[in-house]
Amino acid sequence: MKLVIAIVRPEKANDVLEALYRAEIKGVSMSRVQGHGGELDHVETYRGTTVKMELAEKVRFEIAVTDPFVEATVTALGDGARTGEVGDGKIFVVPLERAIRIRTGESDNAAVTPVDG
């Protein structure tokens, strides 16, 4: 199992959701976050120190998937989020040690597999 995390532009969130839907990836969490990366151009003086940092609004997606769904998830996230400009975001794939579905008590692969009904 893996936890796939993506940080994307807020204006691309709907495109990402659509790409995940087309790829039949279910069980998505998203939240609004702030951060900075390669798109920094802003310089300020703060308490006598020059600081080059501005936090930008982003959207964070978190998707727990079984190993066979990792590449499809990464592809869908990239396709939905890509503009080709600096600031498109990042995708992280990290090992997921354990997952438990609260409703049924199912664990691990059974807990992250889509449920019908």
C-alpha positions in Angstrom: 0.0 0.0 0.0 1.1 3.5 -0.7 -0.1 7.0 0.3 0.0 9.3 -2.7 0.2 13.0 -1.8 -0.1 15.8 -4.3 0.2 19.5 -3.8 -1.4 21.4 -6.8 -2.6 24.8 -7.9 -6.1 25.5 -6.5 -7.4 26.3 -10.0 -6.4 22.8 -11.1 -8.3 21.0 -8.3 -11.4 20.2 -10.4 -9.2 19.0 -13.3 -7.4 16.7 -10.9 -10.7 15.3 -9.5 -11.9 14.7 -13.0 -8.7 12.9 -14.0 -8.9 10.7 -10.8 -12.6 9.9 -11.6 -11.7 8.9 -15.2 -8.9 6.6 -13.8 -11.4 5.1 -11.4 -9.4 6.2 -8.4 -11.6 6.5 -5.4 -11.2 7.5 -1.7 -9.7 10.9 -2.1 -9.1 13.5 0.6 -8.3 17.1 -0.2 -7.5 20.2 1.8 -6.4 23.7 1.3 -2.8 24.4 2.3 -0.2 27.1 2.0 3.3 26.7 0.8 6.1 27.9 -1.4 8.4 26.3 -3.9 10.1 27.2 -7.1 7.6 30.0 -8.0 9.2 32.5 -5.5 9.9 35.9 -6.9 8.8 38.0 -3.9 11.4 39.7 -1.7 10.6 41.5 1.6 12.5 43.0 4.4 11.4 41.6 7.8 13.1 43.0 11.0 16.0 44.1 9.0 16.5 40.8 7.1 15.8 40.3 3.4 13.4 37.4 3.0 12.5 35.8 -0.3 9.4 33.9 0.6 5.7 34.2 0.0 3.2 31.5 0.8 0.9 30.5 -2.0 -2.5 28.9 -1.7 -2.4 25.2 -2.8 -4.6 22.1 -2.6 -3.3 18.9 -1.1 -4.7 15.6 -2.2 -4.2 12.4 -0.2 -5.1 9.0 -1.7 -4.4 5.6 -0.1 -4.0 3.0 -2.8 -3.0 -0.6 -3.2 0.2 -1.1 -5.1 -1.5 -1.9 -8.5 -3.2 1.5 -8.4 0.0 3.7 -7.7 1.0 4.4 -11.3 -2.6 5.2 -12.4 -3.0 7.5 -9.5 0.3 9.3 -10.1 -0.5 9.6 -13.9 -4.0 11.0 -13.2 -2.7 13.6 -10.7 0.0 14.7 -13.1 -2.3 14.9 -16.0 -4.9 16.9 -14.1 -2.5 19.3 -12.4 0.0 20.1 -15.2 0.1 23.5 -16.8 3.8 23.4 -17.7 4.6 26.5 -15.6 6.6 26.9 -12.4 4.3 26.2 -9.4 2.4 23.2 -10.8 3.2 21.3 -7.6 4.6 18.0 -6.5 3.5 14.3 -6.1 4.9 12.2 -3.3 4.5 8.4 -3.0 5.2 7.1 0.5 4.8 3.6 2.1 1.6 3.1 4.0 2.2 0.8 6.9 -1.4 0.2 7.9 -4.9 1.3 7.1 -8.2 0.4 8.8 -11.7 1.1 7.6 -13.5 2.3 10.7 -17.0 1.2 9.5 -16.1 -2.5 9.0 -12.8 -3.0 10.8 -11.3 -4.2 7.5 -7.6 -3.5 7.4 -4.8 -2.9 4.9 -5.5 -3.7 1.2 -9.2 -4.3 2.0 -9.5 -1.0 3.7 -8.2 1.0 0.7 -10.0 -0.9 -2.0 -13.1 0.9 -3.4 -16.4 -0.2 -1.9 -19.6 -0.5 -4.0 -22.8 0.6 -2.4 
